[in-house]
Amino acid sequence: MGTGLDASLGMALEAGYGTYKAPSDFIEVEQIGLKRKPNYTNSRPLRRRPGIPGRRSRETSRMAEGPIAIEVPNKGLGLLLYLLHGANEATAGPKKQGETAAYRQKHPIGVTAPKGKSLTIQANKPSVEGDNPFTYVGSKITQATFSCGTNEQLKASFDINAKDALTDKPLAPTSYPDPIDSYVFDEAFVEIDGVDVTATGLIIASFNLAIPLPMKTGRMGLGRGGTQAEPIGFNDTMKPTLGLDLEFTDMDLYNHVINEDEIPVVIGFKGEEIAGGFHDEIVFDVAAGKFVGDAADPDVSGPDVVGQSASLEVFDSITDPLVTIEYQSVDATF
């Protein structure tokens, strides 16, 4: 009998938007929230009865949407990061570090839209009786969120928009890279305005980095068979946000609000050594963030240490991506 323990999620980079490709890369998941989203038309004839005749209601179009949530792994994340931007694999792909088994990826987000990039995602959603492959073709990421708190692991959530949901594709054989490690809060380092605050007295309890990728979804038209054309991005301004929960240590963050400073912020996690001084690592580099409004105003709510909930909005420095994510692992390819 099947349970959530038997769930799996596999992916493959498509050759063209919505063109099925058998999944070959698998990632451990905590949640699979992808669901088919149909639209219907209903005729409402005036015929002395209030109900709508069943044959006059039918599905007109469909797509699929929903989140997938994961613990950020020390290998196998590159394919999802690759869908956050328009750079090609030659630019963003893994680069060998010296003569070691370490490879570093660099993903520039907020410069070019991820046009022409989509995944086939296959989720095994087990019923009590057994496996059930749900296959989502034309999958694109509309938002990525990364977060970590004290005594927690680094986690990520990806909001997915897909062209269609299929149930006629065979379940691909599951294979995970082994071993897989997670990134934990005590492996983090934080730099604010060029200062390594993890080496100072500043206590940061948690962070949350949300990266929206504005896209025109739902591009359906007459005679197109009820499924959407490839979403177009970017169709709106892009403004990632970074939230920090921390102790009120000094006036530095508050003064950044008053002065309307644009400051760089770097949050990274360094895991086990791969070889030659190169470690498993993921780094989030915000080039130009601004604490705005009451974003760093201390809140006295009792006798405990006074806290700050600092919200930073990411602006365009013109010279750098809005957010750069670097990922170092043993992955030689996505």
N, C-alpha and C positions, 0 to 999 in steps of 0.2 A: 504494500500500500504506500502511496506517495504522501509526502508532507513537504513543507517549505524547505526542509533540509535537502530535498532532491532538486531544488530549483537550480537553474544555471543561466548564464547569459554569454552568448557568443557574438562576435562581430566580424565584419569583413568590409574593406573599402570597396565601394562599387565602381564599376567602369563608367557608369552613367547614372544619372539620378533616377532612382526607383527601379534599377535593374538588379534583380536578385543575384547575390553571390553567396555561396555556401560559407557560413562562418568558420573561421580558422583560428581566431584569437579569442580567448576566454578570460573573463575577469570575475573575481569574487564579488558578490553583491550582498548588500543588506536589505535592499528593497527594490522591487520592480513594479512601478506604478503605471506602465504603458497600457493604454486602453484604446480600443477602436472608438472613433467619434463620428457617428453618422448624422446626417441631416435629413429631414423628412419634409414632404409637402402634404398638406391635408386639404381636400376639397370640403367646402362647407355649404352644401345645397340647402335651400329653404324648402323643406318637404314635409312639414307638419310633424317632424320628429327632431329632437335636439341632438341626437348622436351623429357621428361621422361614419359613413359606411366604410368598412374595413378595406374594401378593394379600391377606395378613393384616397387611401393613405399609402405612400410608398417612399422608400429611401431614394434620395436624389443625388447625394454626394457623401463622401467619407474621407477621413484621414485618421491619424492616430496621434495621441499626445500623452505625456506623462513623464514622471521623473524616474531616474535610476539613482540609487544611493550606494556608496561604497566606502570602505576604509581605503585611503590612498595607499597603494602597494609600492614596494620598492622596485618593481618591474611590471611591465605590461600596461602602463598608463598612456604611452605615447600616442596611440591611435586616437584616443579621445581628445587629448590636447591638440592634435593636428587639425581637428575640426573647429577650433576656436578662431581661426585666422585664414588668410588667403595665401600665405607663403607656401612655396612648393617644398618637396622633400629635400631637394638639394640645399635649400636654405635652412630649413627647420629640422632636418633629419639628424639621426645620431652621428656624432663625430668621435672617432676613436681618440682616446686620451693617452698620448705617448705610446708606449709599447705594452700597455696594460689591457685588461678585459673591460675597462670602463669606457662608456660611450655617453656623450653629453648632447642633449637636445636643447634647442633654443626656440621658443614659440612666441613670436611678436603679435600681441593682440591689440586690435584697435587701429591698425594701419590699413589693412585690406580685408574685405569680407570673404568668407569661405565659399566663394562661388565654385560650383562644380565638384564640391566635396560632399559625399553622403555615405552613409553606412547601411548595410543590411544588419539588423540586430535581431537575433533570435533568442527569445526567452522561453525556457522550459517552465511552464506553470503546472505543477503536478496536481492531478486530481487524486481522489482516494484510490482510484483504480489504476493510476499509472501516469506516464509522461504525456505532456501535451505541448508540442512546439507551437508557439505563436511567433510569427516572423514579420518583422516590421521593415519594409523596404523604403528607401528614400529618407532615411533617418538623419536629421540635422539637429545640432544643439542650439537652443535658443537662450539658454543661460547656464552658466557654471558657477557653483558656489563651493568655497573651501572654508573649513572651520576647524578649530581645535580649542579645547579648554583644558584647564588644570586637571591632571589625572585622566586625560582622554587621549585617544588617537586622532591623528589628522584624518578628517573625513571630507568627502566631496559628494555633491549632488549635481546631476546634469538633467536639465529639462529638455525633453526630446519632442520634436515634431516630425512625423513620418507621413509619407505619401499614402501608404496602405498597410493593412494588417492581413496577413495570410495564414491559413491553417493547413495548407496542403503541402508544405515543404517538410521533408524528413528532418528529424532531429539530428543535428551534427554531433559527432562523437566529441565529448568534452575532454579537454586537456589543459591543465594549468601549468604555468612555469613553477618550478619547485627548487628551493624553498621560497615562500613568499613571506616577507617581513612587512610590518606596518611602521609608520612614523609616529612617535609618541611625544607628548608635550615637553618632556625634559630634553629632547633632542633639538628644540627650537632655538633660533637666534633672531633678534629683532634689531633693526637699525632705523632710527627716526632722525631725519635731517642729518645723516652721516654719522650719528652717534650710536654706538653699540649699547643700547639701553639694557640688554640682558646682563651687561657687566656693571651696571650701576644699581642704585637702590630702587629703581622703578619696578613694580610688580604688575605684570599684565596677566589677568586671569584667563582671558580668552580673546579670540579674534574671529571675524567673519568677513570673508572677501566675496562679494557678489559681482559677477561679470555678465551683464546682459548683452545679448547679441541681437539687436533689433532687426527683425526680418518681416517682410510681407508674406505671411502664410495665407492659406485659403484661397490661392489663385486658381479659381475654378470658373469655367465659362461654358457657353452653349456648345453642345455637341462634343464635349471633351471626355465623356465617359464617366464623369462623377468623381474623378480623382484630381488632385491639385498639380499644377505645374511647379517646377522647382521654386521654393521661396527665394525672394530677392532681398539681399541685405547689402549694405545697411540702408534701412528706410526711415531711420530716425537718428537723432544724436545719441551718442553712446556715453554713458556715465557710470562706470563701475563705482562701487562703494566699499569702504573698509571700516568695519566697526571694531572698536577696542573696548573691552571692559578692564579697568585697572584701578589701582589705588591712587588717591590724590596725593602725589608725592611732592610736587612743586608746581610753580606757575607756568612751566614751559608750554604745555599744550594749550592752556587758556590764552597765553600771549600770542600763540600762533593764530588763534581765532581773531583776536583784536587786531593784529597786524596784517591779517589776510595773506599769510605766507603760503607760497607754494613750496612744498617740501617733498623730498623723496622718502619713501618708506620701503624697507626690505624685510620680508619675513621668510625665513628658511628653516629647513629641517635637514640635519645631517645624520645619516644612519651608519651602518657598519661599513668598515673599509672594504673596498673591492680589491685594490692592489695599488702599490706604489704611492700611497697617500691620497688616492682618489676614493671617495666614499659614495654610497647611495645617498642621493641628495635631491631635494626639490626646493626651488627658490622662487618666491613671488616678488617681483620688483615693480613697485609703483613709482613712476617717474615724477609726477606732479600732483600731489594730493593737497587738498585744502580742508581744514576743519572749519565748518560753517555753522552759523546760527548759534544755538545753545549747545553745540555738539560736544564741548569739553567743559561745560559748567558743572562744578562739583555739586553733588546732591547729598545733603545732610538728612538722613532718615532715621537716626537713632544713635545709640552710644558707640557703635562700632567704628572702625577706621572708615573715614570718608572716601567714597568712591567717585569715579568718573566713568561715564559712558561716552567715549569720544567717537564721533562719526565723521569719517573723512570721505569727501567726494573726489573722484579722480578726474582731473582735467587734462587737456592736451598740451604737452610741453613743446609741441611742434617738431622737435628733433628726435624724440624717442617714442616707442609705442606707449599706449596708455598703461598696459600691464605686460610685462615680459615674464614668462614662466620658463625656468630652466630645470631640466630633469636629467639627472645622471644615474645610470643604471648599467646593467650588463646587456641591455637590449641593443643589438647591432642594427636592428631594423624596427619599424613600427609593428 
